[in-house]
């Protein structure tokens, strides 16, 4: 369960791209071998911070694809600033990662 | 933040079983995120999801919202969707897939420094409209784009 972050500054705008590894089970799929339903397991909330200030909060349902991709842009960031992205899923599991703007 | 708290309260009243379960201490606080609008994500139609999330179904069609998504998505499990909105004071951007059992895919709350752009990948059950709903300055705007889903992968 890791997060890959790439943040690049171009003029006064910073583009952040993040890739999280997570199964994102909807709770509707079945295990092909046993026929049992795979319980829902998906990221519910992703928090994105720039130097400790909240930039974006993503609220997700199970309809986000497996190994979710998220991209957003914001103003006021400079090279070397810290971007922190963290997520929490419906089982209470979480992950957090930091990266520097390039 | 106030709006999302309000929707949560509204949602928990609608699904009062959840509220009772929380009250009785059956669910740990961690399993019920304060900001996550459960009722909106479980709503079974676009109108119901919209009214749960925004308190209205009347969203003004706006040409300032640009949805970038494929015309034909070969794999409905991974449909890249980008939304760009040019409104001043954007509070949130939501993405809905109209034909999904639960249409609401994602809702992004934007901070003051964020630009009106989000990109992610969603799952789509079948061919339908992708709807982007933007809340800016207390008003609700929307735009939609048709995406054809061909499961099985041999193109359109």
Interface residues (C-beta under 8 A of the other chain):
Chain A: X13 X26 X28 X44 X45 X50 X53 X54 X55 X56 X57 X58 X59 X60 X61 X62 X63 X64 X65 X66 X68 X69 X70 X71 X72 X73 X74 X75 X76 X77 X88 X90 X91 X92
Chain B: X4 X28 X30 X31 X33 X35 X36 X37 X41 X77 X78 X79 X80 X82 X97 X100 X101 X102 X104 X105 X106 X107 X108 X109 X110 X111 X113 X114 X115 X117 X118 X119 X120 X121 X122 X123 X124
